Amino acid sequence: MPAYREIELAFDYVGSASSGENRAVYDKTTEQFYFESDMLDESEIPEDSDWDQCVEVPHKNDFDLGRELVFEFVRQRLPDEEDTVYQIFRRRGAYARFKNFLERRNLLEQWYAFEESALRRAIEQWCEENGLEITRHEG
């Protein structure tokens, strides 16, 4: 059974590149994560893996933790600024501008906590859906 931190690191690895460039697979038989990178042309995934016992870690974009999460935060904490945030997200570099916007309102730490909580819920749900029991929570 994987520790939460191991799962989080696997999600970070997959999400650190464009979708499909990095892969992480959890093998329920060996209770190990294996990693693969198209960018580095490297793979730890054993060729004889029993794919019926493996679970591929999804990319963070598969969890709708991007713009949708931003607007959920805005609706909860800054409902009068929703139009302003929509304007921020109409151009490239939106996340940097959004974080600057939050920093000016002393809400950046609240955003990070909100984002972390949403990621934790998504990971826990993914584990449950895939029959993975987390051995402990860290942090």
N, C-alpha and C positions, 0 to 999 in steps of 0.2 A: 504494500500500500504506500503510495507516494505521500511525502510531506507537502503541505500547502506551498512552501517555498520552492520546492522542486517543480511543482506544476506552474507556479508563477514565472519561474525562470524559463521554462519551456515556452510559455505564452510570449514572454518578452523576446525570446530568440526568434520565434516565428514572426512576430510583429515588427522586428527590427529591420525588415526588408519588405519590398513590395510583395504582395500576395503571390504565393507560389515559388518564391525564390529560396526561402528557408523552410524546412520541414522539421517537425519533431513528432516522434511516434512513441507512445507508451506501450510496452509489451507487458500484458497482464501475467504472462507465464514467468518471465524473468524479473518482473517488477522493476524494469529499467526504462529510462528514456533514451532514445537514440535520435541523433541529429543528422541532418543532411543540408548542404548548401549548394545551390546551383552556381552561386557567385564564386565559391571557392572550389567547385567541382570535387567536393568531399562528401563522403557518406559513412556514418557509423552503423547504419541499419544493416543487420545481418541478412545475407541473401537467403538464408533458410528460415526466415521469420514466418511464424504461423499467423497469417494476416487475419484469421478469425479471432485471434487473441490480442490484436493490436488496435490501438485507438490513435488516430491522427489528431494532433492538437490544431485547432482552427486558428486562423489569423484574427487579430483583434477586430478587423473590419467586419468579420462575420457576426459580431455581437452588437452592431449598431451603437458603438460607444463613441462615435464621432459627433457629427453635427446634431444628431437627435439628442444626445446627452447634453450638449451645450444648451440647446433650447429648452430642455427639461429644467436645467439649472436656472436659466434665465426666467422661465415662467414661475419658478418657485421663489427666487430671491430678488429678481429685478423685473417684475412684470411690466413696468412702465418703460423699460428700455428694450423691449423685444424688437421694435422696428430698427433701433440703432444697431443691435446685434445682427439683424438680417442684413443690414448694409455692410457691416464688417465682413460678413461671409460671402459677399458678392465678388470679391477679388482675391487674388493669390495672396498668400501670407496671412490668411485670416486668423489662424490660431495664435500667432505672435501678437497681432493687433488685439485679439480678444483677451489675451493674458495681460497686455498693457492696460486695456480698458478695465479689467478686474482689479489690477494693481492700484490704479488711480482711485478705486472705490473701496480699497482695503478688503477685497473679497477673494484674492488669489489663493490664500491658504484654504478658504472654504471650498473653492473650486477643486483644489487638489484632493481634499478629503472626500468630496462628493464623487469625483472621478474614481478614486481608489475604492470606495465603497461599491460603486457600480461594477467595477472590474471584479472585485471579490465575489459579488453576487453572481455574475456571469460565469466565473470559473467554477463556483460551487454547483451551479445549475448544470453546467457541462459535465462535471464529475458525476453528479447524480444520474444524468441521462445516459452516461456511458458505464455505469456500474463501478465507478472508482470511489473507494472510501479514502478520505483524507485522514492521515494518522494524527496530525496536530495542526493547529493554527499558530502561526508566528506573527508577531507584530501587533 
